[in-house]
């Protein structure tokens, strides 16, 4: 557990990714140009090494054109602001945490990229959709039971004294 905590701390503090999870951006391609879940991030359908993947793109700035989302910075821009560096730290912390997870009920993290200043996470594509879509289509499903089940699998990762 200390190794896991150390990895998450270092990656988050310095804004770096675990090298085992870096996926060259050229190897990940978007195949559908309509985001699945607009919000703080967008999820796109893509392809990586011959398989369908989900590409989660962290949204930072949005241009006036709704179709053109600008990720964090351009290569010639000034040093990152405190908010931008905070976003980078949170992204790297999430990737480091996900790297350490291994359970049949937790989706595999294939990798992450920061190419062109776009922060992305790549996972297998789930053809049956999101949890929200599942609940919408299965009205008899119990959301509280589902949440309890997810908490049960995540609970060992929560440090004592932290909420």
ZAKE-112945 format. One record per residue (C-alpha): residue number from 0; x, y, z. Coordinates in Angstrom, 1 decimal. Layout:
+------+--------+--------+--------+
: resi :      X :      Y :      Z :
+------+--------+--------+--------+
:  NUM :      X :      Y :      Z :
...
+------+--------+--------+--------+
# end
This chain:
+------+--------+--------+--------+
: resi :      X :      Y :      Z :
+------+--------+--------+--------+
:    0 :    0.0 :    0.0 :    0.0 :
:    1 :    2.9 :    2.4 :    0.7 :
:    2 :    4.3 :    1.8 :   -2.8 :
:    3 :    0.9 :    2.7 :   -4.2 :
:    4 :    0.6 :    5.8 :   -2.1 :
:    5 :    4.1 :    6.9 :   -3.1 :
:    6 :    3.4 :    6.5 :   -6.8 :
:    7 :    0.2 :    8.5 :   -6.6 :
:    8 :    1.9 :   11.2 :   -4.5 :
:    9 :    4.9 :   11.6 :   -6.8 :
:   10 :    2.8 :   11.6 :  -10.0 :
:   11 :    0.3 :   14.1 :   -8.6 :
:   12 :    2.9 :   16.4 :   -7.0 :
:   13 :    5.1 :   16.7 :  -10.1 :
:   14 :    2.5 :   16.3 :  -12.8 :
:   15 :    4.0 :   13.2 :  -14.4 :
:   16 :    2.5 :    9.9 :  -15.7 :
:   17 :    3.7 :    6.4 :  -14.7 :
:   18 :    5.9 :    5.4 :  -17.7 :
:   19 :    4.1 :    2.0 :  -17.9 :
:   20 :    0.9 :    3.8 :  -18.9 :
:   21 :    2.0 :    6.2 :  -21.5 :
:   22 :    0.4 :    5.5 :  -24.9 :
:   23 :    1.8 :    7.4 :  -27.8 :
:   24 :   -1.0 :    9.6 :  -29.2 :
:   25 :   -0.4 :    8.4 :  -32.7 :
:   26 :   -1.5 :    4.9 :  -31.7 :
:   27 :   -4.9 :    6.1 :  -30.5 :
:   28 :   -7.4 :    7.2 :  -33.1 :
:   29 :  -10.9 :    8.7 :  -32.7 :
:   30 :  -13.3 :    6.8 :  -34.9 :
:   31 :  -16.5 :    8.7 :  -33.9 :
:   32 :  -16.4 :   12.5 :  -33.8 :
:   33 :  -19.4 :   12.9 :  -31.5 :
:   34 :  -18.6 :   12.9 :  -27.8 :
:   35 :  -20.5 :   10.4 :  -25.7 :
:   36 :  -20.6 :   12.3 :  -22.4 :
:   37 :  -20.3 :   16.1 :  -22.5 :
:   38 :  -19.4 :   17.6 :  -19.2 :
:   39 :  -16.1 :   18.2 :  -17.4 :
:   40 :  -14.6 :   15.7 :  -19.8 :
:   41 :  -15.7 :   14.1 :  -23.1 :
:   42 :  -15.6 :   10.4 :  -24.0 :
:   43 :  -15.0 :    9.5 :  -27.6 :
:   44 :  -15.1 :    6.1 :  -29.4 :
:   45 :  -11.7 :    5.2 :  -30.8 :
:   46 :   -9.3 :    2.5 :  -31.9 :
:   47 :   -6.1 :    1.3 :  -30.4 :
:   48 :   -4.1 :   -1.7 :  -31.7 :
:   49 :   -7.1 :   -3.2 :  -33.5 :
:   50 :   -9.6 :   -2.9 :  -30.7 :
:   51 :  -12.4 :   -0.5 :  -29.9 :
:   52 :  -11.5 :    1.9 :  -27.0 :
:   53 :  -13.0 :    4.7 :  -25.1 :
:   54 :  -10.9 :    7.9 :  -25.1 :
:   55 :  -11.7 :   10.2 :  -22.1 :
:   56 :  -10.5 :   13.7 :  -23.0 :
:   57 :  -10.1 :   16.1 :  -20.1 :
:   58 :  -11.8 :   19.4 :  -21.0 :
:   59 :  -10.1 :   22.6 :  -19.9 :
:   60 :  -11.0 :   25.4 :  -22.2 :
:   61 :  -13.8 :   25.5 :  -24.7 :
:   62 :  -13.5 :   27.8 :  -27.7 :
:   63 :  -16.5 :   29.8 :  -29.1 :
:   64 :  -17.1 :   27.0 :  -31.6 :
:   65 :  -18.9 :   24.2 :  -29.7 :
:   66 :  -17.3 :   21.6 :  -32.0 :
:   67 :  -13.7 :   22.7 :  -31.2 :
:   68 :  -12.6 :   21.9 :  -27.7 :
:   69 :   -9.2 :   23.2 :  -26.8 :
:   70 :   -7.3 :   21.1 :  -24.4 :
:   71 :   -5.0 :   22.6 :  -21.9 :
:   72 :   -2.3 :   24.6 :  -23.7 :
:   73 :   -0.6 :   25.2 :  -27.1 :
:   74 :    3.1 :   24.4 :  -27.4 :
:   75 :    4.1 :   28.1 :  -27.7 :
:   76 :    2.0 :   29.3 :  -24.7 :
:   77 :    3.3 :   30.8 :  -21.5 :
:   78 :    4.0 :   28.6 :  -18.4 :
:   79 :    0.9 :   26.9 :  -17.0 :
:   80 :   -1.3 :   28.8 :  -14.6 :
:   81 :   -1.9 :   27.5 :  -11.1 :
:   82 :   -5.3 :   26.1 :  -12.2 :
:   83 :   -3.8 :   24.4 :  -15.2 :
:   84 :   -1.0 :   22.8 :  -13.2 :
:   85 :   -3.7 :   21.7 :  -10.7 :
:   86 :   -5.6 :   20.0 :  -13.5 :
:   87 :   -2.3 :   18.3 :  -14.7 :
:   88 :   -1.7 :   17.1 :  -11.1 :
:   89 :   -5.2 :   15.7 :  -10.7 :
:   90 :   -5.0 :   14.0 :  -14.1 :
:   91 :   -1.6 :   12.3 :  -13.2 :
:   92 :   -2.9 :   11.3 :   -9.8 :
:   93 :   -6.0 :    9.7 :  -11.4 :
:   94 :   -3.8 :    7.8 :  -13.9 :
:   95 :   -1.4 :    6.6 :  -11.2 :
:   96 :   -4.3 :    5.4 :   -9.0 :
:   97 :   -6.0 :    3.6 :  -11.9 :
:   98 :   -2.7 :    2.0 :  -12.8 :
:   99 :   -2.6 :    0.2 :   -9.4 :
:  100 :   -6.1 :   -1.2 :   -9.7 :
:  101 :   -6.7 :   -4.8 :  -10.7 :
:  102 :  -10.1 :   -6.3 :  -10.2 :
:  103 :  -12.7 :   -8.0 :  -12.5 :
:  104 :  -15.2 :   -5.3 :  -11.7 :
:  105 :  -12.9 :   -2.3 :  -12.4 :
:  106 :  -12.2 :   -1.4 :  -16.0 :
:  107 :   -8.6 :   -1.7 :  -17.2 :
:  108 :   -6.7 :    1.4 :  -18.0 :
:  109 :   -4.9 :    0.8 :  -21.2 :
:  110 :   -2.9 :    4.0 :  -21.0 :
:  111 :   -2.9 :    7.8 :  -21.0 :
:  112 :   -1.5 :   10.5 :  -23.3 :
:  113 :   -0.6 :   14.1 :  -23.0 :
:  114 :    0.1 :   14.7 :  -26.7 :
:  115 :   -0.7 :   18.1 :  -28.1 :
:  116 :   -1.4 :   19.1 :  -24.5 :
:  117 :   -4.6 :   17.1 :  -24.6 :
:  118 :   -5.0 :   14.9 :  -21.5 :
:  119 :   -6.6 :   11.6 :  -22.4 :
:  120 :   -7.2 :    8.2 :  -20.7 :
:  121 :   -7.8 :    5.1 :  -22.9 :
:  122 :   -9.9 :    2.2 :  -21.7 :
:  123 :  -11.7 :   -0.7 :  -23.4 :
:  124 :  -14.9 :    0.3 :  -25.1 :
:  125 :  -18.0 :   -0.9 :  -23.3 :
:  126 :  -20.6 :   -1.7 :  -25.9 :
:  127 :  -23.4 :   -1.8 :  -23.4 :
:  128 :  -22.8 :    1.9 :  -22.4 :
:  129 :  -22.4 :    3.7 :  -19.1 :
:  130 :  -23.8 :    3.0 :  -15.7 :
:  131 :  -26.3 :    5.9 :  -16.2 :
:  132 :  -27.5 :    4.4 :  -19.5 :
:  133 :  -27.8 :    1.0 :  -17.8 :
:  134 :  -30.0 :    2.4 :  -15.1 :
:  135 :  -32.1 :    4.3 :  -17.7 :
:  136 :  -32.7 :    1.1 :  -19.6 :
:  137 :  -33.1 :   -1.2 :  -16.6 :
:  138 :  -35.7 :    0.5 :  -14.5 :
:  139 :  -35.8 :   -2.4 :  -12.1 :
:  140 :  -32.1 :   -2.1 :  -11.3 :
:  141 :  -31.4 :   -0.8 :   -7.8 :
:  142 :  -29.1 :    2.3 :   -8.0 :
:  143 :  -28.4 :    2.2 :   -4.2 :
:  144 :  -27.3 :   -1.5 :   -4.5 :
:  145 :  -25.1 :   -0.7 :   -7.5 :
:  146 :  -23.5 :    2.2 :   -5.6 :
:  147 :  -22.9 :    0.0 :   -2.5 :
:  148 :  -21.3 :   -2.7 :   -4.8 :
:  149 :  -19.0 :   -0.1 :   -6.4 :
:  150 :  -18.0 :    1.3 :   -2.9 :
:  151 :  -17.3 :   -2.3 :   -1.7 :
:  152 :  -14.7 :   -2.7 :   -4.4 :
:  153 :  -13.2 :    0.8 :   -3.9 :
:  154 :  -13.2 :    0.8 :   -0.1 :
:  155 :   -9.8 :   -0.8 :    0.3 :
:  156 :   -8.3 :    2.0 :   -1.6 :
:  157 :   -9.6 :    4.7 :    0.8 :
:  158 :   -7.0 :    5.7 :    3.4 :
:  159 :   -8.2 :    5.6 :    7.0 :
:  160 :   -9.2 :    9.1 :    8.2 :
:  161 :   -9.9 :   10.4 :    4.6 :
:  162 :  -13.2 :   10.8 :    3.1 :
+------+--------+--------+--------+
# end
